[in-house]
Amino acid sequence: MLELSKLTTYLVAYEKIPGMTYEALEQKLVSFTEGFHEIDNFWIISSNLIISDLRDVLAKLAPQGARLMVMKYVPHNSMEMGAAAWHGFTPPQEEWLAGRL
């Protein structure tokens, strides 16, 4: 079992496209330690993966065309910096996100 203090907390949100199935993505999200899922397509999970690897794993399980965002949670009193990684956005949307997250 992984030591929880070595895990990073991530916020994961994805677009739900009507008629598409999200079973594989949601099964993967459930498999992470310390998961919290009380809002339809928003999850809080803990993982030892780096943010870009987590995004890539989840993006492969999302339906084609669905947008996905992963953000590293950083407590307000932490000296760490936050991070974000996304998939499926247009270049202007990516530019906006990159300039603000």
C-alpha positions as CSV (number, residue, x, y, z in Angstrom):
1,M,0.0,0.0,0.0
2,L,1.3,3.5,-0.9
3,E,2.0,5.9,1.9
4,L,-0.6,8.7,1.6
5,S,1.9,11.4,2.5
6,K,3.8,10.6,-0.7
7,L,0.7,10.9,-2.9
8,T,-0.3,14.1,-4.7
9,T,-3.9,15.3,-4.6
10,Y,-5.4,16.1,-8.0
11,L,-8.7,17.7,-9.1
12,V,-10.1,16.0,-12.2
13,A,-12.9,17.3,-14.3
14,Y,-14.2,16.2,-17.7
15,E,-16.9,17.0,-20.2
16,K,-19.8,14.6,-20.4
17,I,-21.0,14.3,-24.0
18,P,-24.5,13.0,-24.3
19,G,-24.7,9.4,-25.6
20,M,-21.0,8.6,-24.8
21,T,-19.9,6.1,-22.2
22,Y,-17.6,7.0,-19.4
23,E,-17.4,3.6,-17.7
24,A,-13.7,3.0,-18.3
25,L,-12.7,6.5,-17.2
26,E,-14.8,6.3,-14.1
27,Q,-13.6,2.9,-13.2
28,K,-10.0,4.2,-13.3
29,L,-10.8,7.2,-11.2
30,V,-12.5,4.9,-8.6
31,S,-9.3,2.9,-8.4
32,F,-7.2,5.7,-7.1
33,T,-6.5,6.0,-3.3
34,E,-8.5,8.5,-1.3
35,G,-11.0,9.4,-4.0
36,F,-13.9,11.8,-3.5
37,H,-16.7,12.0,-6.0
38,E,-19.8,14.0,-5.0
39,I,-20.3,16.1,-8.1
40,D,-21.1,14.3,-11.4
41,N,-18.0,14.8,-13.5
42,F,-15.6,16.2,-10.9
43,W,-13.2,14.0,-8.8
44,I,-10.6,14.5,-6.2
45,I,-8.1,11.7,-6.2
46,S,-4.6,10.9,-4.8
47,S,-1.9,9.4,-7.0
48,N,1.8,9.0,-7.3
49,L,1.7,9.8,-11.0
50,I,3.0,13.2,-12.2
51,I,0.3,15.4,-13.6
52,S,1.0,14.9,-17.4
53,D,1.1,11.1,-17.0
54,L,-2.2,11.1,-15.1
55,R,-3.7,13.3,-17.8
56,D,-2.5,10.9,-20.5
57,V,-3.8,7.8,-18.7
58,L,-7.2,9.4,-18.2
59,A,-7.4,10.9,-21.7
60,K,-7.0,7.4,-23.2
61,L,-10.0,6.2,-21.3
62,A,-12.3,9.2,-22.1
63,P,-14.5,9.2,-25.1
64,Q,-13.0,10.7,-28.2
65,G,-13.7,14.5,-28.3
66,A,-14.3,14.8,-24.6
67,R,-12.3,17.5,-22.8
68,L,-10.5,16.6,-19.6
69,M,-8.6,18.8,-17.1
70,V,-6.3,17.7,-14.2
71,M,-5.1,20.2,-11.6
72,K,-2.7,19.6,-8.7
73,Y,-4.2,20.7,-5.4
74,V,-1.9,22.8,-3.3
75,P,-3.0,23.8,0.2
76,H,-3.0,27.6,0.6
77,N,-0.2,27.5,3.2
78,S,2.1,25.3,1.1
79,M,5.3,26.5,-0.5
80,E,4.6,24.4,-3.5
81,M,3.3,25.6,-6.8
82,G,0.1,24.3,-8.4
83,A,0.0,22.7,-11.9
84,A,-2.6,21.9,-14.5
85,A,-2.7,19.6,-17.6
86,W,-5.6,19.3,-20.1
87,H,-6.7,17.4,-23.2
88,G,-9.1,18.1,-26.0
89,F,-9.2,21.9,-26.0
90,T,-8.7,24.2,-29.0
91,P,-5.4,26.2,-29.3
92,P,-7.1,29.5,-28.2
93,Q,-8.6,27.7,-25.1
94,E,-5.2,26.1,-24.4
95,E,-3.5,29.5,-24.6
96,W,-6.0,31.0,-22.2
97,L,-5.6,28.1,-19.7
98,A,-1.8,28.2,-20.0
99,G,-1.8,31.9,-19.2
100,R,-3.9,31.6,-16.1
101,L,-3.2,28.2,-14.5
